Amino acid sequence: MTSTNKPIVILGGGGKTGGRLAERLEKLGRNYRLASRSTTPAFDWENAGAWGEAIDGAGALYVTYYPDIGLPGGAEAVGELARLAASKGIQRVVLLSGRGEEAAQRGEANVQAAVQDWTILRASWFNQNFSESFLLDGVMTGELALPAGEIPEPFVDAEDIADVAVAVLTQPGHERQVYELTGPESLRFVEVADILSDHLKRNIRFVPVPLEPFLAELASMPLPDYVVPLMRMLFADVLDGRNAVVQDGVARVLGRAPRSFQEYVARTAETGVWDTGA
Ligand SMILES: NC(=O)c1ccc[n+]([C@@H]2O[C@H](COP(=O)([O-])OP(=O)(O)OC[C@H]3O[C@@H](n4cnc5c(N)ncnc54)[C@H](OP(=O)(O)O)[C@@H]3O)[C@@H](O)[C@H]2O)c1
């Protein structure tokens, strides 16, 4: 809990979870500050020398690493940030992490070693990957061509992650806890495509493709360097079945069930993000 009126600094404050957390803190009238490359002061994971200014005076940090805590350098960076926070007297750090990623769990350990009042939010794949991230294109073209196979994933809603983040940052009792945040059921990509098709009244197909040609095609595109290693990690490691089981982290914190994928699709369709103009 952050009991002082010092700001909660949200790293990645314009992002999928940070933006939603900020909206909630605004409504609650809580003191918060965003920190990313576009804020003043700026926070850039690539420029450790300037991190201090961005977190100065914070009562707590909500930490989202970019692009992914499981990529090389992520675990070390969040650890270095947490040690810097502790040196400034900031002991409350809430870290957004990923399930079943060895490197992400090293990042968690680094944060746990650095500050007293850590909370780890270990999330499964976000629903919002289909509307605000790398799976949006597939929904728009009607073809989710992915090296995903039959492995189910208990997609979690970023709205639930934000609800949990608010609770752990503003209410007591969540210090030194690890919460595994998943949705209420595990879905295969073919089921996800069916739910999207039914709701959007157009055909969205899941097409399983082999991993290496998928990665080779990505490598031939003008994309940031992290994309191919990130996709390899997500589809070869994270989606190998180790994370298929539903967990109760949302209910443990909020006392209610997580939002369903169907509810996410209905709510998100209303925003027009999936409209094709057809
Ligand atoms: N997506 C998933 O399914 C999933 C699942 C489990 C865990 N996670 C974890 O969630 C974390 C990401 O959280 P999120 O999805 O809420 O955030 P996000 O949407 O990926 O964050 C985007 C934000 O990061 C900022 N940003 C980009 N590059 C930056 C840099 N070099 N330095 C500082 N800020 C930078 C951007 O703002 P500016 O442009 O202003 O810098 C933007 O506000 C990752 O660590 C990932 O491992 C994701």
The ligand as an SDF file (V2000), in Angstrom:
LIG
                    3D

 48 52  0  0  0  0  0  0  0  0999 V2000
    1.2320   -8.4640  -23.7380 N   0  0  0  0  0  0  0  0  0  0  0  0
    1.1450   -9.5480  -23.0170 C   0  0  0  0  0  0  0  0  0  0  0  0
    0.4070  -10.4680  -23.3560 O   0  0  0  0  0  0  0  0  0  0  0  0
    1.9490   -9.6630  -21.7380 C   0  0  0  0  0  0  0  0  0  0  0  0
    1.7290  -10.7580  -20.9050 C   0  0  0  0  0  0  0  0  0  0  0  0
    2.4430  -10.8600  -19.6980 C   0  0  0  0  0  0  0  0  0  0  0  0
    3.3630   -9.8830  -19.3590 C   0  0  0  0  0  0  0  0  0  0  0  0
    3.5670   -8.8310  -20.2100 N   0  0  0  0  0  0  0  0  0  0  0  0
    4.5730   -7.8260  -19.8280 C   0  0  0  0  0  0  0  0  0  0  0  0
    3.9730   -6.5600  -19.7900 O   0  0  0  0  0  0  0  0  0  0  0  0
    5.0040   -5.5750  -19.9710 C   0  0  0  0  0  0  0  0  0  0  0  0
    4.4550   -4.4650  -20.8170 C   0  0  0  0  0  0  0  0  0  0  0  0
    3.3450   -3.9010  -20.1620 O   0  0  0  0  0  0  0  0  0  0  0  0
    2.1990   -3.1660  -20.9780 P   0  0  0  0  0  0  0  0  0  0  0  0
    1.7290   -4.0810  -22.0630 O   0  0  0  0  0  0  0  0  0  0  0  0
    1.2680   -2.6070  -20.0100 O   0  0  0  0  0  0  0  0  0  0  0  0
    3.0140   -1.9890  -21.6470 O   0  0  0  0  0  0  0  0  0  0  0  0
    3.0960   -1.5820  -23.1790 P   0  0  0  0  0  0  0  0  0  0  0  0
    1.7290   -1.3160  -23.6940 O   0  0  0  0  0  0  0  0  0  0  0  0
    3.9600   -2.5500  -23.9110 O   0  0  0  0  0  0  0  0  0  0  0  0
    3.9240   -0.2330  -22.9680 O   0  0  0  0  0  0  0  0  0  0  0  0
    3.9970    0.7230  -23.8820 C   0  0  0  0  0  0  0  0  0  0  0  0
    4.6110    1.9270  -23.1430 C   0  0  0  0  0  0  0  0  0  0  0  0
    6.0130    1.7520  -23.0180 O   0  0  0  0  0  0  0  0  0  0  0  0
    6.6530    2.9850  -23.2960 C   0  0  0  0  0  0  0  0  0  0  0  0
    7.9790    2.6870  -23.8480 N   0  0  0  0  0  0  0  0  0  0  0  0
    8.3030    2.1910  -25.0600 C   0  0  0  0  0  0  0  0  0  0  0  0
    9.6320    2.0890  -25.1750 N   0  0  0  0  0  0  0  0  0  0  0  0
   10.1620    2.5370  -24.0030 C   0  0  0  0  0  0  0  0  0  0  0  0
   11.4780    2.6960  -23.5070 C   0  0  0  0  0  0  0  0  0  0  0  0
   12.5630    2.3840  -24.2490 N   0  0  0  0  0  0  0  0  0  0  0  0
   11.6480    3.1830  -22.2620 N   0  0  0  0  0  0  0  0  0  0  0  0
   10.5910    3.5210  -21.5000 C   0  0  0  0  0  0  0  0  0  0  0  0
    9.3050    3.3920  -21.9040 N   0  0  0  0  0  0  0  0  0  0  0  0
    9.1050    2.9070  -23.1540 C   0  0  0  0  0  0  0  0  0  0  0  0
    5.7290    3.7160  -24.2690 C   0  0  0  0  0  0  0  0  0  0  0  0
    5.6710    5.1080  -24.0550 O   0  0  0  0  0  0  0  0  0  0  0  0
    6.6750    6.1060  -24.8190 P   0  0  0  0  0  0  0  0  0  0  0  0
    6.4810    5.8950  -26.2720 O   0  0  0  0  0  0  0  0  0  0  0  0
    6.2480    7.4520  -24.3230 O   0  0  0  0  0  0  0  0  0  0  0  0
    8.0530    5.7460  -24.3360 O   0  0  0  0  0  0  0  0  0  0  0  0
    4.3410    3.1740  -23.8950 C   0  0  0  0  0  0  0  0  0  0  0  0
    3.6710    4.0430  -23.0190 O   0  0  0  0  0  0  0  0  0  0  0  0
    6.2030   -6.2840  -20.5990 C   0  0  0  0  0  0  0  0  0  0  0  0
    7.2770   -6.3290  -19.7150 O   0  0  0  0  0  0  0  0  0  0  0  0
    5.6950   -7.6980  -20.8460 C   0  0  0  0  0  0  0  0  0  0  0  0
    6.6940   -8.6460  -20.6100 O   0  0  0  0  0  0  0  0  0  0  0  0
    2.8820   -8.6870  -21.3590 C   0  0  0  0  0  0  0  0  0  0  0  0
  1  2  1  0
  2  3  2  0
  2  4  1  0
  4  5  1  0
  4 48  2  0
  5  6  2  0
  6  7  1  0
  7  8  2  0
  8  9  1  0
  8 48  1  0
  9 10  1  0
  9 46  1  0
 10 11  1  0
 11 12  1  0
 11 44  1  0
 12 13  1  0
 13 14  1  0
 14 15  2  0
 14 16  1  0
 14 17  1  0
 17 18  1  0
 18 19  2  0
 18 20  1  0
 18 21  1  0
 21 22  1  0
 22 23  1  0
 23 24  1  0
 23 42  1  0
 24 25  1  0
 25 26  1  0
 25 36  1  0
 26 27  1  0
 26 35  1  0
 27 28  2  0
 28 29  1  0
 29 30  1  0
 29 35  2  0
 30 31  1  0
 30 32  2  0
 32 33  1  0
 33 34  2  0
 34 35  1  0
 36 37  1  0
 36 42  1  0
 37 38  1  0
 38 39  2  0
 38 40  1  0
 38 41  1  0
 42 43  1  0
 44 45  1  0
 44 46  1  0
 46 47  1  0
M  CHG  2   8   1  16  -1
M  END
$$$$
